[in-house]
Amino acid sequence: MMKGSITTFLALSLSVLTGFLLFLTGSAVRNAEKICLEGAMDLGMNSVLGEFHTGLHDRYGLLYIDLSYGAGEPALEKLESRLDFFAGRNAKEEKNSPWGKVTIGQVSVNRIASAAFNDGNALKYQAVCYMQDCNHKKKQRGKEWSEISIVGDRDVMAEWSGLMGQIAEIEPPLIQNEKGEWVEVPLDNPADAVFALAGSDLFYLGGIDGNSIGVGMIQPGDYASHRTLQNVQYGETKEADTELFVSYLHEKMGNYGRIRENSFLQYQLEYVIMGRFSDYENLQAVIEKILQWCFARNLEYAMNNDAMQSMAFQTAENLRAVSLKEAYKRPVAESMIYAIAYLESLAEVRCIFSGGNITSEKESFYLSWDQMLLACITQIPSFPDGICYEDFLTVLLMQLSEKERNLRSMDIMEMDIRMNDGNPGFAMDFCAERIEAEVKAGSYSLKRTYGYY
């Protein structure tokens, strides 16, 4: 009787133990399948990130996945296809695997963080990270930077034009000639010849050979700053140093003084600043900005210089029409002050665009009063510690709104990559730096977020 009881107890215990062992085995198999799926997912995501756009990396130091994959229109489906391929290759698919098998089912990319997130601040942040990782320094601010205050609302050329119009409205004095006829006395204002120069071509005035400038035009609607951007809803807002980003733009993009090879536009920084549709227009607009700044500075100096004021009034008084009509005196003298300030400004612009530097603080005029009377355009010598062309570009870049600076920088990148890759579908708002994806296999579902930054 005792023996039978023990046998029954052992049989029942064995069945319970066997069930428990089978449960553990089943759990182990399920966990193995889950681990296999996780491994396949992680390897797949890393493999996708390994397919970053090499052209963008080599030229601009940036890590992004191009969702056009070198041809055609960019799309999330292309990224899903690559992730499906890599995840499937790394999953166990043996028919008789003792530890279960994983067959990748649905693969979906829920969203991406693109370069265009937050008006391009995602791109700015990665560019600044690149500069920091490579120990590249921001452009050092010399004392001359504080002297560069690009003219805002004040239009000195309009002021001069208004003054010349005021002079033209004054009725000239009349005298009798030898025949007894009353005739007008010509003003012979030396400023007239200089004022006429102001209507000339800016490239001629700046001593720039316009024939070397490309004549190509871009179609603005094709680029980031002019089209409706996509993939801008997801990402992290991260602050980045604007001055270091401007230094990055100087390092990676060309300008009038330093043209970069294989660039769609020659004057890339000028495009970022002005946003015009051709090299010609962008350079012309930058010349106008610099000339405006030089003119305003030189005019302020001349208007506060007693010796120059005295010379202007003395020259005006020596004009016959002025001696006959007092109303001419002050506006004519002032017009000559504008004239010499304008000629000095042209001399400085020619110095800048020939690769030289101009003084940061105005202490004297290089041009003489006699050169103004002859409407002589000349060029001043370069000052080693002065302001150069790239200093002006830096200040102009800093004065842009963050959105303009970021999106126009993306325009340049799109232009260059499309030209060098031959892929018109390349778009920065379809360049992913972070991916949020989901993979399903049977009853399992796994989500992962991977990225570069």
PLY file of the C-alpha trace (Angstrom):
ply
format ascii 1.0
element vertex 453
property float x
property float y
property float z
element edge 452
property int vertex1
property int vertex2
end_header
0.00 0.00 0.00
2.80 2.33 0.88
4.60 1.54 -2.36
1.63 2.42 -4.49
1.17 5.75 -2.79
4.76 6.75 -3.39
4.57 5.71 -7.06
1.44 7.79 -7.58
3.01 10.77 -5.85
6.16 10.50 -7.95
4.14 10.18 -11.16
2.13 13.27 -10.29
5.25 15.18 -9.30
6.99 14.17 -12.51
4.10 15.42 -14.61
4.15 18.76 -12.81
7.93 18.98 -13.17
7.71 18.06 -16.85
5.11 20.78 -17.42
7.27 23.29 -15.64
10.30 22.29 -17.72
8.27 22.57 -20.91
7.06 26.00 -19.78
10.66 27.09 -19.18
11.70 25.68 -22.54
8.88 27.52 -24.31
9.78 30.75 -22.52
13.42 30.27 -23.48
12.43 29.76 -27.12
10.22 32.85 -27.07
12.95 34.90 -25.43
15.45 33.59 -27.97
13.11 34.69 -30.76
12.72 38.09 -29.15
16.48 38.47 -28.69
16.96 37.40 -32.28
14.46 40.06 -33.41
16.20 42.70 -31.27
19.56 41.75 -32.71
18.20 41.83 -36.26
16.56 45.20 -35.61
19.67 46.74 -34.05
21.95 45.42 -36.77
19.49 46.59 -39.41
19.30 50.10 -37.96
23.09 50.33 -37.70
23.42 49.11 -41.27
20.96 51.75 -42.47
22.92 54.45 -40.65
26.07 53.12 -42.29
24.65 54.17 -45.66
25.11 57.89 -45.01
25.56 60.16 -48.00
29.30 60.17 -48.65
29.24 63.26 -50.86
27.56 65.32 -48.15
30.01 63.96 -45.60
33.12 64.54 -47.69
32.16 68.03 -48.82
30.39 69.36 -45.74
31.34 67.00 -42.90
27.69 66.08 -42.25
26.13 62.68 -41.51
22.75 62.18 -43.16
20.91 59.39 -44.94
19.70 60.56 -48.34
16.19 59.15 -48.76
16.46 59.33 -52.54
19.38 56.86 -52.35
21.09 58.50 -55.29
18.24 58.38 -57.79
14.66 59.46 -58.21
12.37 61.12 -55.72
13.18 60.74 -52.01
10.67 58.76 -49.96
10.33 57.04 -46.59
9.45 53.84 -48.43
13.00 53.60 -49.75
14.34 53.77 -46.21
11.83 51.12 -45.09
12.96 48.87 -47.92
16.60 49.14 -46.85
15.75 48.46 -43.20
13.61 45.46 -44.25
16.53 44.11 -46.26
19.11 44.47 -43.49
16.83 43.28 -40.68
15.75 40.24 -42.70
19.34 39.31 -43.50
20.24 39.36 -39.82
17.22 37.40 -38.54
17.21 33.63 -38.03
15.17 31.99 -40.76
16.16 28.30 -40.54
13.14 26.00 -40.94
14.07 23.61 -38.13
15.73 25.90 -35.66
15.50 24.30 -32.18
15.36 27.72 -30.59
12.60 29.15 -32.71
12.70 31.23 -35.82
12.01 34.88 -36.63
10.57 35.93 -39.95
10.48 39.67 -40.41
7.00 40.84 -41.25
6.07 44.48 -41.51
8.79 47.14 -41.37
7.75 50.76 -41.01
9.60 54.01 -40.48
7.27 56.11 -38.38
9.17 59.39 -38.66
12.59 60.87 -39.27
14.46 63.84 -37.85
15.66 65.73 -40.92
18.13 68.53 -41.52
15.19 70.88 -42.05
13.71 70.51 -38.56
13.15 73.80 -36.71
13.91 75.99 -39.75
17.19 74.21 -40.38
18.51 74.47 -36.82
19.07 70.70 -36.87
21.56 71.23 -39.70
23.15 74.13 -37.82
23.59 72.01 -34.70
25.27 69.16 -36.58
27.55 71.59 -38.42
28.62 73.14 -35.12
29.22 69.65 -33.67
31.46 68.92 -36.65
33.47 72.09 -35.96
33.82 71.19 -32.28
34.75 67.56 -32.98
37.47 68.68 -35.39
38.69 71.37 -32.97
38.01 74.07 -35.52
37.81 77.51 -33.97
35.38 80.31 -34.67
36.74 83.33 -36.54
38.46 85.58 -34.06
36.88 88.98 -33.61
39.43 91.72 -33.99
38.69 95.23 -32.79
37.83 96.15 -36.38
34.69 94.00 -36.21
33.10 96.43 -33.80
33.68 99.17 -36.35
31.72 97.39 -39.05
28.13 98.45 -38.68
26.44 97.70 -41.98
24.08 100.57 -42.78
20.48 99.80 -41.99
17.74 102.28 -42.86
19.98 105.17 -43.84
20.44 105.51 -47.60
23.24 108.01 -48.14
22.98 107.73 -51.90
19.34 108.77 -51.72
20.35 111.69 -49.49
22.92 112.80 -52.04
20.44 112.42 -54.88
17.94 114.55 -52.98
20.58 117.21 -52.40
21.48 117.30 -56.10
17.80 117.59 -56.94
17.51 120.51 -54.51
20.40 122.28 -56.26
18.80 121.67 -59.68
15.59 123.40 -58.53
17.40 126.64 -57.69
16.97 129.14 -60.50
20.41 130.04 -61.87
21.49 133.68 -61.90
21.27 135.65 -65.14
23.85 137.96 -66.72
23.96 139.95 -69.94
26.27 138.74 -72.62
28.10 140.87 -75.19
24.95 141.04 -77.29
22.95 142.36 -74.38
21.02 139.12 -73.98
20.22 137.70 -70.54
21.72 134.22 -70.20
22.02 131.75 -67.36
25.33 131.41 -65.53
26.34 127.74 -65.51
26.94 126.31 -62.05
29.92 124.12 -63.02
29.61 122.16 -59.76
32.57 119.71 -59.52
30.26 117.27 -57.72
28.20 116.77 -60.92
30.88 114.63 -62.58
31.23 112.45 -59.50
27.46 112.14 -59.12
27.27 110.97 -62.72
29.70 108.16 -61.84
27.25 106.86 -59.26
25.00 105.69 -62.06
27.73 103.55 -63.60
28.02 99.78 -63.38
29.07 98.68 -59.87
31.56 96.15 -61.24
33.31 98.91 -63.17
33.29 101.20 -60.14
34.68 98.43 -57.94
37.39 97.48 -60.44
35.91 93.98 -60.91
36.07 92.11 -64.19
32.44 91.26 -64.87
33.38 88.90 -67.72
34.71 86.33 -65.25
31.37 86.02 -63.46
29.11 83.11 -64.32
25.79 83.93 -65.97
23.86 80.87 -64.83
20.50 81.26 -63.10
18.94 79.02 -60.48
15.27 78.11 -60.30
14.46 79.20 -56.74
11.41 76.97 -56.36
13.68 73.92 -56.56
15.50 74.73 -53.33
14.83 74.53 -49.60
14.38 78.23 -48.86
11.64 78.60 -51.48
9.66 75.37 -51.33
7.33 73.87 -48.72
9.55 71.70 -46.55
8.60 68.22 -45.39
9.72 66.10 -42.42
9.97 69.08 -40.12
7.65 67.87 -37.33
10.06 65.62 -35.45
13.39 66.36 -33.83
15.07 67.93 -30.83
15.59 71.66 -30.51
19.24 72.15 -29.61
21.08 75.42 -29.28
24.24 75.93 -31.34
26.83 78.71 -31.45
25.96 81.07 -34.32
29.49 82.44 -34.64
30.89 78.92 -34.94
28.26 78.12 -37.58
29.29 81.21 -39.56
32.90 80.00 -39.31
31.69 76.64 -40.64
30.10 78.40 -43.62
33.36 80.23 -44.31
35.26 76.94 -44.20
32.90 74.93 -46.39
31.59 77.48 -48.90
33.27 79.66 -51.47
33.08 83.40 -52.08
34.43 86.03 -54.46
37.91 85.87 -52.98
38.04 82.09 -52.62
36.02 80.09 -55.13
35.48 76.43 -54.21
35.80 73.76 -56.86
32.76 71.87 -58.16
30.33 74.48 -56.89
27.07 75.18 -58.69
27.30 78.87 -57.76
30.75 80.43 -57.51
29.83 82.98 -54.87
28.15 80.79 -52.30
28.44 82.98 -49.20
27.17 85.90 -51.24
24.11 83.78 -52.10
23.53 82.91 -48.45
23.66 86.63 -47.61
21.59 88.05 -50.46
19.50 85.12 -51.74
19.47 86.35 -55.36
19.24 83.93 -58.28
22.68 84.35 -59.92
26.31 84.99 -59.04
26.10 88.33 -60.83
23.15 89.56 -58.78
24.52 88.31 -55.46
27.96 89.87 -55.93
26.44 93.11 -57.16
24.22 93.30 -54.07
27.18 92.67 -51.74
29.25 95.36 -53.50
26.34 97.76 -53.01
26.16 96.91 -49.29
29.89 97.45 -48.75
29.91 100.66 -50.82
26.96 101.92 -48.80
28.81 101.25 -45.54
32.01 102.91 -46.77
30.07 105.90 -48.11
28.20 106.44 -44.83
31.40 106.19 -42.78
33.38 108.50 -45.04
30.55 111.02 -45.23
30.29 111.15 -41.44
34.02 111.74 -41.18
34.00 114.46 -43.87
31.00 116.25 -42.40
32.79 116.50 -39.06
36.16 117.53 -40.49
36.64 121.29 -40.21
39.43 121.45 -42.80
37.35 119.60 -45.38
34.30 121.75 -44.66
36.40 124.88 -45.11
37.78 123.57 -48.41
34.28 122.80 -49.68
32.89 126.24 -48.90
35.97 127.95 -50.34
35.64 125.96 -53.59
31.92 126.75 -53.74
32.54 130.48 -53.25
34.97 130.47 -56.17
32.21 129.35 -58.52
30.75 132.30 -60.40
27.14 131.16 -60.08
27.54 130.77 -56.33
29.07 134.22 -55.95
26.03 135.63 -57.77
23.43 133.63 -55.85
23.86 132.93 -52.14
21.22 130.16 -52.16
23.68 127.92 -53.99
26.46 128.16 -51.41
25.57 125.65 -48.71
24.01 122.88 -50.87
26.84 123.08 -53.43
29.48 122.87 -50.69
27.68 119.89 -49.14
27.39 118.19 -52.53
31.18 118.33 -52.86
31.53 116.76 -49.41
29.30 113.91 -50.64
31.39 113.69 -53.82
34.77 113.28 -52.11
33.27 110.82 -49.60
31.88 108.79 -52.51
35.19 108.74 -54.38
37.02 107.70 -51.20
34.47 104.91 -50.80
35.08 103.68 -54.35
38.82 103.64 -53.61
38.17 101.50 -50.52
35.88 99.12 -52.41
38.55 98.62 -55.06
41.06 97.86 -52.32
38.74 95.31 -50.69
37.90 93.49 -53.91
41.53 93.30 -54.94
42.23 91.34 -51.74
43.36 94.23 -49.55
42.26 95.63 -46.20
40.90 99.06 -45.35
41.38 100.92 -42.08
39.00 100.05 -39.28
38.93 103.60 -37.91
38.75 106.57 -40.26
41.46 109.08 -39.36
42.12 110.75 -42.71
41.19 110.66 -46.40
43.53 109.07 -48.90
42.11 111.12 -51.77
43.11 114.75 -52.10
40.65 117.56 -52.78
42.17 118.05 -56.24
41.39 114.40 -57.12
37.76 115.05 -56.23
37.70 118.09 -58.52
38.93 115.83 -61.34
36.46 113.03 -60.46
39.42 110.67 -60.26
38.79 107.02 -59.30
41.84 105.51 -57.66
42.73 102.72 -55.24
44.14 103.10 -51.77
46.95 100.91 -50.40
46.09 97.94 -48.19
46.37 98.21 -44.40
47.63 94.91 -42.84
45.49 95.06 -39.69
42.37 96.46 -41.31
39.04 95.11 -42.49
39.05 92.57 -45.33
36.30 91.26 -47.61
35.66 88.18 -45.46
35.14 90.41 -42.41
32.32 92.14 -44.25
30.85 88.77 -45.28
31.01 87.59 -41.66
29.12 90.61 -40.36
26.53 90.33 -43.13
26.06 86.63 -42.33
25.63 87.39 -38.64
22.99 89.99 -39.42
20.76 87.51 -41.26
17.84 85.95 -39.46
18.58 82.40 -38.34
15.97 80.98 -40.69
17.40 82.77 -43.75
20.96 81.74 -42.92
20.05 78.09 -42.29
17.75 77.54 -45.26
19.98 79.31 -47.80
22.90 77.23 -46.55
20.80 74.15 -47.31
20.12 75.60 -50.78
23.86 75.66 -51.48
24.25 72.07 -50.27
21.38 70.91 -52.48
22.86 72.71 -55.50
26.30 71.16 -55.07
25.16 67.61 -54.28
22.68 67.56 -57.15
25.32 68.78 -59.57
28.06 66.41 -58.39
25.77 63.38 -57.98
23.65 64.04 -61.02
20.63 63.43 -58.80
17.98 66.20 -59.05
15.92 64.49 -56.33
18.36 65.23 -53.51
16.64 67.30 -50.83
17.85 68.32 -47.38
14.40 67.86 -45.84
14.67 64.21 -46.86
18.08 63.83 -45.27
17.64 61.88 -42.03
19.90 62.09 -39.00
17.57 60.13 -36.69
15.07 57.35 -37.47
12.13 56.09 -35.47
11.18 52.67 -36.87
9.07 49.61 -35.98
9.54 45.97 -36.99
6.91 43.27 -36.57
7.61 39.54 -36.62
4.72 37.23 -35.78
3.32 38.31 -32.41
6.34 40.46 -31.68
6.60 44.19 -32.28
9.74 46.16 -31.65
10.39 49.92 -31.86
13.80 51.55 -32.05
15.13 55.10 -32.44
18.64 55.40 -33.84
20.58 58.41 -35.06
23.92 60.12 -35.44
23.37 63.01 -33.01
0 1
1 2
2 3
3 4
4 5
5 6
6 7
7 8
8 9
9 10
10 11
11 12
12 13
13 14
14 15
15 16
16 17
17 18
18 19
19 20
20 21
21 22
22 23
23 24
24 25
25 26
26 27
27 28
28 29
29 30
30 31
31 32
32 33
33 34
34 35
35 36
36 37
37 38
38 39
39 40
40 41
41 42
42 43
43 44
44 45
45 46
46 47
47 48
48 49
49 50
50 51
51 52
52 53
53 54
54 55
55 56
56 57
57 58
58 59
59 60
60 61
61 62
62 63
63 64
64 65
65 66
66 67
67 68
68 69
69 70
70 71
71 72
72 73
73 74
74 75
75 76
76 77
77 78
78 79
79 80
80 81
81 82
82 83
83 84
84 85
85 86
86 87
87 88
88 89
89 90
90 91
91 92
92 93
93 94
94 95
95 96
96 97
97 98
98 99
99 100
100 101
101 102
102 103
103 104
104 105
105 106
106 107
107 108
108 109
109 110
110 111
111 112
112 113
113 114
114 115
115 116
116 117
117 118
118 119
119 120
120 121
121 122
122 123
123 124
124 125
125 126
126 127
127 128
128 129
129 130
130 131
131 132
132 133
133 134
134 135
135 136
136 137
137 138
138 139
139 140
140 141
141 142
142 143
143 144
144 145
145 146
146 147
147 148
148 149
149 150
150 151
151 152
152 153
153 154
154 155
155 156
156 157
157 158
158 159
159 160
160 161
161 162
162 163
163 164
164 165
165 166
166 167
167 168
168 169
169 170
170 171
171 172
172 173
173 174
174 175
175 176
176 177
177 178
178 179
179 180
180 181
181 182
182 183
183 184
184 185
185 186
186 187
187 188
188 189
189 190
190 191
191 192
192 193
193 194
194 195
195 196
196 197
197 198
198 199
199 200
200 201
201 202
202 203
203 204
204 205
205 206
206 207
207 208
208 209
209 210
210 211
211 212
212 213
213 214
214 215
215 216
216 217
217 218
218 219
219 220
220 221
221 222
222 223
223 224
224 225
225 226
226 227
227 228
228 229
229 230
230 231
231 232
232 233
233 234
234 235
235 236
236 237
237 238
238 239
239 240
240 241
241 242
242 243
243 244
244 245
245 246
246 247
247 248
248 249
249 250
250 251
251 252
252 253
253 254
254 255
255 256
256 257
257 258
258 259
259 260
260 261
261 262
262 263
263 264
264 265
265 266
266 267
267 268
268 269
269 270
270 271
271 272
272 273
273 274
274 275
275 276
276 277
277 278
278 279
279 280
280 281
281 282
282 283
283 284
284 285
285 286
286 287
287 288
288 289
289 290
290 291
291 292
292 293
293 294
294 295
295 296
296 297
297 298
298 299
299 300
300 301
301 302
302 303
303 304
304 305
305 306
306 307
307 308
308 309
309 310
310 311
311 312
312 313
313 314
314 315
315 316
316 317
317 318
318 319
319 320
320 321
321 322
322 323
323 324
324 325
325 326
326 327
327 328
328 329
329 330
330 331
331 332
332 333
333 334
334 335
335 336
336 337
337 338
338 339
339 340
340 341
341 342
342 343
343 344
344 345
345 346
346 347
347 348
348 349
349 350
350 351
351 352
352 353
353 354
354 355
355 356
356 357
357 358
358 359
359 360
360 361
361 362
362 363
363 364
364 365
365 366
366 367
367 368
368 369
369 370
370 371
371 372
372 373
373 374
374 375
375 376
376 377
377 378
378 379
379 380
380 381
381 382
382 383
383 384
384 385
385 386
386 387
387 388
388 389
389 390
390 391
391 392
392 393
393 394
394 395
395 396
396 397
397 398
398 399
399 400
400 401
401 402
402 403
403 404
404 405
405 406
406 407
407 408
408 409
409 410
410 411
411 412
412 413
413 414
414 415
415 416
416 417
417 418
418 419
419 420
420 421
421 422
422 423
423 424
424 425
425 426
426 427
427 428
428 429
429 430
430 431
431 432
432 433
433 434
434 435
435 436
436 437
437 438
438 439
439 440
440 441
441 442
442 443
443 444
444 445
445 446
446 447
447 448
448 449
449 450
450 451
451 452
